[in-house]
Amino acid sequence: MLEVQRLAKRLGRVQALRDVSFKTRRGTITAMLGENGAGKTTSLKIALGFLRPDSGAVSVGPGIVGYVPDRPAFLPGLDGWTILGLSRVRGGGREASGNGRGFGAAVLAAARSLLFDPSLLRRRPASYSAGNAKKFAYLQNLVLAPDLLVADEPYAGLDPPSIKRVRDLFCGLRQAGKTVLLSSHMLAEMERIADGFIVLSQGRTVAHAGLREWRLLRSGRTGPDIESVFLRLAGP
């Protein structure tokens, strides 16, 4: 669904990416790990077309791509219902097809699944708390019905019950044959749901392993926990 090859990118005086390569498979959840400044967000922005690489290649699709950033931002001056309506048109309305009543019912059901108060849809998302803004971003993507969902710090701002619901969302997308790519610092949470792992360090891919290979790394001399493996791979 998504493949990047030998990405390099300089941002001002900083060489943000030097050599980043990875591939996701359809019907899987892939976790991207790395310390602050490793190049995770820059890699995602290039993969999504928000930035152009200095060198390297990106292949995406076919299908609709959804994105939940670390700190979501929305069109100013529009309330939640209006933004969701625009997302429905952009995504083709595949998951919420039918008349307006059917669309509204689908939105309300999705909102309940995310523990998002539907009354907030009458307000502008700029007035939401950080947690509700994050949940609204997921709600917007459910309306879009993506084949590939990319989320940067997927649990940022969420309380424990909401984290559980978003985790269920990711697993449901995988079960439906969709592809999920998550960039996160929550190591244990990523190991709990991911089928594959990408580790970046100083703008380079230092590991790209499936679940079996990752477990072999865990069982080695670095120690039995994901933190030990990550620190060895991402450390200086």
Secondary structure, DSSP 8 states (H G I E B T S, - for coil): -EEEEEEEEEETTEEEEEEEEEEE-TT-EEEEEE-TTSSHHHHHHHHTTSS--SEEEEEE-SS-EEEE-SS----TT--HHHHHHHHHHHHTTSTT-SSHHHHHHHHHHHHHHTT--GGGGGS-GGGS-HHHHHHHHHHHHHHH--SEEEEESTTTT--HHHHHHHHHHHHHHHHTT-EEEEE-S-HHHHHHH-SEEEEEETTEEEEEEEHHHHHHHHTSTT-SSHHHHHHHHH--
